Structure formats: structure tokens, C-alpha cells
């Protein structure tokens, strides 16, 4: 999935790995930003179309894709890119692990080699009608 404003590697975020932790996870276990960085706390990116309707009815993959697109737009509005993200929290309205994995695969691919620390959660319900996926993020930039 090619998203706008995601090119290049951030000079702001350092991903941290540890040999003492499992390498099964598809993300770094920690991330840091320089003390002078401006932190950006993003509200949950939802799979909403511009008209407010929910995209991808019943489709975890389509909703994850739209939520990622909206996350990129929110980052851009704050002066940041995907590779400035320090961490994410992905919420998926399902008790079925395969639905979580489906949404995660889309999000993981969108981040590419910038495999930020992430938490993936199955939740009962999300805020918008027919919403299945939401992505929270924290980013860091140096102005």
C-alpha cells in the first residue's frame, strides 16, 4: 500500500530491539525521540470517508487501509510522516484473533521497515456505526 507523505527515514525516531526479547513480534519493542522533539499525540484514526460514512463495511482489511490513509493525513497536518511515529495502538472490534491479524497485516505493510512498537487489541465496539478498526499513534518531529 503506497501512502502519501511516507517517504524517507526519520531522524527523530530510534527503534530499539533487545536480544533478550522474542523476535517473533513484527515490531520493535521500544522507541525513543530526542529531548528537543515535539511530540504529536494523534486521536484514533478511523475508517471514515470525507462525508463521514464508514468505509469498507464488514471488511477488516479495507477499514485498516482507510484508517491508515486517514492517519497519514492527520500526521501530515501536524507536520509529520509515518516514519516519525513512535508507537501505535490498534483497536479491532472483534473477539476473533484472525480479524485482528487481518487488520494488523495491512497496518504492518503500510509502515514498511519502520516497525514501531505497537499494541494490537480486540475490543467489543468502536465509536462509529459499522466501525471495525481504529489506530492511535504518537509521533515525534524536530521543527
TAJO-V726182 format. One record per backbone hydrogen bond with DSSP energy under -0.5 kcal/mol. NH is the residue of the N-H (numbers start at 1). CO is the residue of the C=O. Records with the same first field share a line. If there is no record, write none. Layout:
BEGIN
NH=CO + CO
END
This chain:
BEGIN
3=1
6=3
14=32
15=13
16=30
21=18
28=115
29=16
30=16
32=14
34=12
37=34
38=141
39=37
40=139
42=40 + 137
45=135
46=44
47=133
48=46
49=53
52=49
55=47
59=56
60=58
63=59
64=60
65=61
66=62
67=63
68=64
69=65
70=66
71=67
72=68
73=69
74=70
75=71
76=72
77=73
78=74 + 75
79=76
80=75
82=5
84=81
85=82
86=138
87=138
88=117
89=136
90=119
91=89 + 134
92=121
93=132
94=92 + 123
97=95
99=96
100=96
101=97
102=98
103=99
104=100
105=101
106=102
107=103
108=104
109=105
110=106
111=107
112=108 + 109
114=111
115=113
116=114
117=86
119=88
121=90 + 119
123=92 + 121
131=128
134=91
135=45
136=89
137=42
138=87
139=40
140=84
141=38
143=141
END
